[in-house]
Amino acid sequence: MKHKTFMWFFLPSALAMLLFIAMPIVSVLTQSVYAPHEQVIREVENCTVFGCTKATQIDQEATRALREAEPMGRFVGPGIYTDRNHLAITEIGEIWANSPSIGSFVHQVLNLPFYDALSFTLTYTALVTPLSLAFGLAIALAVNGLPRLFRGPVIFVSLLPMIVTPLVGALILFWMIDSRGVLGAAVQALAGDPGLSVKASTPMMWIMLIVYGVWSSAPFAFVIYYAGLQTVPGDTLESAMIDGASRWERIRYVILPHLLPLTTFMALIKIMDNFRVFEPIVSFSAGAHAKSLSYFIYSDLGGETRLLSSAAATSVLTIAGVIILLSPVLVRTWRTFGKAHA
């Protein structure tokens, strides 16, 4: 393809990426170093027959004029990244100096807002990503081994979690884990504690959110893996069977290597999705027990006081986290691609 032809072919995509990806990121990065103007306070003197007193009040006109003159707010630089609500560099130093043990240090650090959200986000990503891929592969292998007559109905049932609207699916599970629901009552029976509530327990709420994440994500992996299984060379599998390979050995040495590019692709997609986990926390009303980085941003943007700078700084840190998590997979893919074309 000629360079000129390639340029015209690539130009619309480049403009779209510049407009919808690069510019919003630059905007968020810029907003993160500005903070809203504080209200202008003035001192007034009130005089009565008993004398004069001084008081302070908000100068609404001066505050409005200042905000109109500098709509971006006041420049605070990168200091917001290191304050207590984000990386909390100073607080971590003080905790380290005063902690009697490593366990105490970790416990106190995880109580800081940003690290509290980061710990749930990383836990969710680290567990939901591999478990959803593993369940998707297991379902695909099971369906692929069924007679053709039963594959259609089984595929439809397997795809239900992806067909159902995520909010509706989360609400159904939320009602099921209620103390009067099927799962909630079963957990109480297993624990022998009639007063046990999944919704009131932080560890159990984390487990429920992870279970929901796997349940809702596995169908996507199932679809991709099932399509990939249709491309596995039949003669290679027949050769392995003639050589006496068991079903597990055929999966391990023939099917899994063949599906490795699909696994890499899905791992990249799911890491990005899971690192931005948000909907399950809202659907389960689990904000008191689990906060993700996306929920942290949502909290900053809600309420009467919108902390735009704090939300922007958390967004930048979230983007940095996604890049760090994807780096090993991208480097491995780049090296594999380079070796294949060397």
C-alpha positions as CSV (number, residue, x, y, z in Angstrom):
1,M,0.0,0.0,0.0
2,K,1.3,3.4,-0.9
3,H,2.1,5.8,1.9
4,K,-0.4,8.4,0.6
5,T,-3.1,5.8,0.4
6,F,-2.3,4.5,3.9
7,M,-2.4,8.1,5.3
8,W,-5.9,8.8,3.9
9,F,-7.0,5.3,5.1
10,F,-5.6,6.0,8.6
11,L,-6.5,9.7,8.9
12,P,-10.2,9.3,10.0
13,S,-9.2,6.8,12.8
14,A,-6.3,9.1,13.9
15,L,-8.7,12.1,14.1
16,A,-11.3,10.1,16.0
17,M,-8.6,8.9,18.5
18,L,-7.3,12.5,18.9
19,L,-10.8,13.9,19.4
20,F,-12.3,11.2,21.7
21,I,-9.3,9.8,23.5
22,A,-6.3,12.1,23.5
23,M,-8.1,15.4,24.1
24,P,-10.3,14.1,27.0
25,I,-7.1,12.7,28.7
26,V,-5.3,16.0,28.3
27,S,-8.4,17.8,29.7
28,V,-8.5,15.5,32.7
29,L,-4.8,15.9,33.3
30,T,-5.1,19.7,33.1
31,Q,-8.1,19.8,35.5
32,S,-6.3,17.7,38.0
33,V,-3.8,20.5,38.7
34,Y,-6.4,23.1,39.3
35,A,-8.6,23.4,42.4
36,P,-11.8,25.5,42.8
37,H,-11.4,29.0,44.1
38,E,-12.2,29.5,47.7
39,Q,-14.9,31.9,48.7
40,V,-13.9,35.5,49.2
41,I,-14.3,36.4,52.8
42,R,-14.6,40.1,53.9
43,E,-14.7,41.7,57.2
44,V,-17.6,44.0,58.0
45,E,-18.3,46.3,60.9
46,N,-21.8,46.4,62.5
47,C,-22.5,49.4,64.6
48,T,-25.5,49.7,67.0
49,V,-26.4,51.9,69.9
50,F,-24.4,49.5,72.1
51,G,-21.2,49.8,70.1
52,C,-19.5,48.4,67.0
53,T,-18.6,44.8,66.3
54,K,-16.7,43.1,63.5
55,A,-17.8,40.0,61.7
56,T,-16.9,38.1,58.5
57,Q,-19.1,37.2,55.7
58,I,-18.9,35.7,52.2
59,D,-18.5,38.3,49.4
60,Q,-20.8,36.7,46.8
61,E,-20.1,39.2,44.1
62,A,-16.3,39.1,44.5
63,T,-16.4,35.2,44.6
64,R,-18.5,35.1,41.4
65,A,-16.2,37.6,39.7
66,L,-13.1,35.6,40.6
67,R,-14.6,32.4,39.3
68,E,-15.7,34.0,36.1
69,A,-12.3,35.5,35.6
70,E,-10.5,32.2,36.2
71,P,-13.0,29.4,35.4
72,M,-10.3,26.7,35.6
73,G,-9.8,27.5,39.3
74,R,-6.5,28.2,41.1
75,F,-3.4,26.4,40.1
76,V,-2.3,23.9,42.8
77,G,0.2,21.8,40.7
78,P,0.8,18.1,41.3
79,G,0.3,18.5,45.0
80,I,-3.2,17.1,44.8
81,Y,-1.7,13.7,43.8
82,T,0.2,13.4,47.0
83,D,-2.5,14.7,49.4
84,R,-4.3,12.5,51.9
85,N,-7.1,11.5,49.5
86,H,-4.7,10.2,46.9
87,L,-1.2,8.9,47.3
88,A,-0.9,10.3,50.8
89,I,2.9,10.4,50.8
90,T,3.2,12.3,54.1
91,E,0.7,10.2,55.9
92,I,2.4,6.9,54.7
93,G,5.7,8.2,56.0
94,E,4.1,9.0,59.4
95,I,2.4,5.6,59.6
96,W,5.7,3.8,58.7
97,A,7.5,5.7,61.5
98,N,4.9,4.9,64.1
99,S,3.8,1.4,63.1
100,P,4.9,-1.4,65.5
101,S,4.7,-4.1,62.8
102,I,4.3,-4.6,59.0
103,G,0.7,-5.8,59.6
104,S,-0.2,-2.7,61.5
105,F,1.4,-0.6,58.7
106,V,-0.5,-2.3,55.9
107,H,-3.8,-2.1,57.9
108,Q,-3.4,1.6,58.5
109,V,-2.4,2.3,54.9
110,L,-5.5,0.4,53.6
111,N,-7.6,2.6,55.7
112,L,-6.6,5.6,53.6
113,P,-9.3,6.5,51.0
114,F,-7.3,5.9,47.8
115,Y,-5.5,2.7,49.0
116,D,-8.9,1.4,50.3
117,A,-10.3,1.8,46.8
118,L,-7.1,0.5,45.1
119,S,-7.1,-2.7,47.3
120,F,-10.6,-3.7,46.2
121,T,-10.0,-2.8,42.6
122,L,-6.8,-4.9,42.4
123,T,-8.4,-7.8,44.3
124,Y,-11.4,-7.7,42.0
125,T,-9.2,-7.6,38.9
126,A,-6.8,-10.2,40.0
127,L,-9.6,-12.8,40.8
128,V,-12.4,-12.0,38.3
129,T,-10.1,-11.9,35.2
130,P,-8.5,-15.4,35.5
131,L,-11.7,-17.0,37.0
132,S,-13.9,-15.7,34.2
133,L,-11.5,-16.9,31.5
134,A,-11.2,-20.3,33.2
135,F,-15.0,-20.7,33.6
136,G,-15.5,-19.5,30.0
137,L,-13.0,-22.1,28.7
138,A,-14.5,-24.9,30.8
139,I,-18.0,-24.1,29.5
140,A,-16.8,-23.9,25.9
141,L,-15.1,-27.3,26.2
142,A,-18.2,-28.8,27.7
143,V,-20.5,-27.4,25.1
144,N,-18.1,-28.4,22.3
145,G,-18.3,-32.0,23.5
146,L,-22.1,-32.1,23.4
147,P,-24.1,-33.6,20.6
148,R,-25.2,-31.0,18.1
149,L,-28.8,-31.4,19.1
150,F,-28.2,-30.0,22.6
151,R,-25.7,-27.3,21.8
152,G,-28.2,-24.6,20.8
153,P,-30.2,-24.7,24.1
154,V,-27.1,-25.0,26.2
155,I,-25.4,-22.0,24.4
156,F,-28.5,-19.9,25.0
157,V,-28.6,-20.7,28.7
158,S,-24.8,-20.1,29.0
159,L,-25.2,-16.6,27.4
160,L,-28.1,-15.5,29.6
161,P,-25.8,-13.6,32.1
162,M,-24.5,-11.6,29.1
163,I,-28.0,-11.1,27.6
164,V,-29.6,-9.9,30.8
165,T,-29.0,-6.2,31.5
166,P,-26.1,-5.9,34.0
167,L,-28.2,-3.8,36.3
168,V,-31.1,-6.3,36.3
169,G,-28.7,-9.2,36.8
170,A,-27.0,-7.5,39.7
171,L,-30.4,-6.6,41.3
172,I,-31.6,-10.2,41.0
173,L,-28.5,-11.5,42.8
174,F,-28.8,-8.6,45.3
175,W,-32.3,-9.8,46.3
176,M,-31.1,-13.4,46.4
177,I,-28.5,-12.6,49.0
178,D,-31.0,-10.7,51.2
179,S,-31.6,-12.5,54.6
180,R,-35.0,-13.5,53.2
181,G,-33.6,-14.6,49.8
182,V,-32.5,-18.0,48.7
183,L,-28.7,-17.4,49.0
184,G,-29.0,-15.3,52.1
185,A,-31.0,-18.0,53.9
186,A,-28.6,-20.7,52.7
187,V,-25.6,-18.8,54.1
188,Q,-27.3,-18.4,57.4
189,A,-28.1,-22.1,57.5
190,L,-24.6,-23.1,56.7
191,A,-23.1,-20.8,59.3
192,G,-25.7,-21.7,61.9
193,D,-26.3,-18.0,62.5
194,P,-29.8,-16.7,61.8
195,G,-28.7,-13.1,62.3
196,L,-25.9,-13.3,59.7
197,S,-26.3,-10.8,56.8
198,V,-24.2,-10.9,53.7
199,K,-25.0,-7.2,53.1
200,A,-23.6,-6.3,56.5
201,S,-20.3,-8.2,56.2
202,T,-17.4,-6.6,54.2
203,P,-15.6,-9.9,53.4
204,M,-18.9,-11.6,52.2
205,M,-19.9,-8.5,50.2
206,W,-16.5,-8.6,48.5
207,I,-17.0,-12.3,47.7
208,M,-20.5,-11.6,46.3
209,L,-19.2,-8.9,44.1
210,I,-16.4,-11.2,42.8
211,V,-18.9,-14.0,42.2
212,Y,-21.2,-11.6,40.3
213,G,-18.2,-10.4,38.2
214,V,-17.3,-13.9,37.2
215,W,-20.9,-14.8,36.5
216,S,-21.4,-11.8,34.2
217,S,-18.0,-12.0,32.5
218,A,-17.7,-15.8,31.8
219,P,-20.2,-15.8,28.9
220,F,-17.9,-13.4,26.9
221,A,-15.0,-15.7,27.4
222,F,-17.2,-18.7,26.5
223,V,-18.3,-17.1,23.2
224,I,-14.7,-16.3,22.2
225,Y,-13.3,-19.7,23.3
226,Y,-16.2,-21.6,21.6
227,A,-15.4,-19.8,18.3
228,G,-11.7,-20.6,18.7
229,L,-12.4,-24.3,19.4
230,Q,-14.0,-24.5,15.9
231,T,-10.6,-23.6,14.4
232,V,-8.5,-26.2,16.2
233,P,-7.0,-28.5,13.5
234,G,-8.8,-31.8,13.5
235,D,-5.9,-33.8,12.1
236,T,-3.7,-32.6,15.0
237,L,-6.2,-33.8,17.5
238,E,-6.6,-37.1,15.7
239,S,-2.8,-37.6,15.6
240,A,-2.7,-36.9,19.4
241,M,-5.5,-39.5,20.0
242,I,-3.7,-42.1,17.8
243,D,-0.5,-41.4,19.9
244,G,-2.5,-42.2,23.0
245,A,-2.9,-38.7,24.4
246,S,-5.7,-38.4,27.0
247,R,-8.4,-35.7,26.9
248,W,-6.5,-33.6,29.4
249,E,-3.2,-34.0,27.5
250,R,-5.0,-33.0,24.2
251,I,-6.3,-29.9,26.0
252,R,-3.0,-29.0,27.5
253,Y,-0.7,-29.6,24.5
254,V,-2.9,-28.9,21.5
255,I,-6.0,-26.8,22.4
256,L,-4.5,-24.4,25.0
257,P,-1.5,-23.4,22.8
258,H,-3.9,-22.9,19.9
259,L,-6.1,-20.6,22.0
260,L,-3.2,-18.6,23.5
261,P,-3.7,-15.6,21.2
262,L,-7.4,-15.4,22.1
263,T,-6.5,-15.7,25.8
264,T,-4.1,-12.8,25.5
265,F,-6.7,-10.7,23.7
266,M,-9.4,-11.5,26.3
267,A,-7.0,-10.9,29.2
268,L,-6.3,-7.4,27.9
269,I,-10.0,-6.6,27.5
270,K,-11.0,-8.0,30.9
271,I,-8.2,-6.4,32.8
272,M,-9.3,-3.0,31.5
273,D,-12.9,-3.8,32.2
274,N,-12.4,-5.2,35.7
275,F,-10.1,-2.4,36.7
276,R,-12.9,0.0,36.1
277,V,-15.4,-1.9,38.1
278,F,-18.3,0.3,39.1
279,E,-21.8,-1.0,38.2
280,P,-21.9,-3.9,40.7
281,I,-21.0,-1.7,43.6
282,V,-23.9,0.7,42.8
283,S,-26.3,-2.2,42.0
284,F,-25.5,-4.0,45.3
285,S,-25.5,-0.7,47.3
286,A,-22.1,-1.9,48.5
287,G,-20.5,1.5,48.8
288,A,-20.1,1.1,52.6
289,H,-18.1,-2.1,52.2
290,A,-16.4,-1.9,48.8
291,K,-15.0,1.1,46.9
292,S,-13.3,0.9,43.6
293,L,-11.3,3.7,41.9
294,S,-14.3,4.3,39.6
295,Y,-16.6,4.5,42.6
296,F,-14.1,6.9,44.3
297,I,-14.4,9.2,41.2
298,Y,-18.2,8.9,41.3
299,S,-18.2,9.9,45.0
300,D,-16.1,13.0,44.3
301,L,-18.4,14.1,41.5
302,G,-21.6,13.6,43.5
303,G,-23.1,15.5,46.4
304,E,-23.3,19.2,46.9
305,T,-19.5,19.8,46.7
306,R,-18.2,18.5,43.5
307,L,-14.5,17.8,43.8
308,L,-13.6,18.0,40.2
309,S,-9.8,18.2,40.8
310,S,-9.8,15.2,43.1
311,A,-11.9,13.2,40.6
312,A,-9.6,14.3,37.8
313,A,-6.5,13.2,39.8
314,T,-8.0,9.8,40.6
315,S,-8.9,9.4,36.9
316,V,-5.3,10.0,35.9
317,L,-4.1,7.6,38.5
318,T,-6.6,5.0,37.3
319,I,-5.3,5.4,33.7
320,A,-1.8,5.0,35.0
321,G,-2.9,1.8,36.8
322,V,-4.4,0.3,33.7
323,I,-1.2,1.0,31.7
324,I,0.9,-0.6,34.5
325,L,-1.3,-3.7,34.6
326,L,-1.4,-4.1,30.8
327,S,2.4,-3.6,30.3
328,P,3.5,-7.2,31.1
329,V,0.9,-8.6,28.6
330,L,1.7,-6.0,26.0
331,V,5.5,-6.6,26.3
332,R,5.0,-10.4,26.1
333,T,2.8,-10.0,23.0
334,W,5.3,-7.7,21.4
335,R,8.2,-10.1,22.1
336,T,6.2,-13.1,20.8
337,F,5.2,-11.1,17.7
338,G,8.8,-10.1,17.1
339,K,10.1,-13.6,17.4
340,A,7.4,-14.9,15.0
341,H,8.5,-12.4,12.4
342,A,12.2,-12.5,13.0
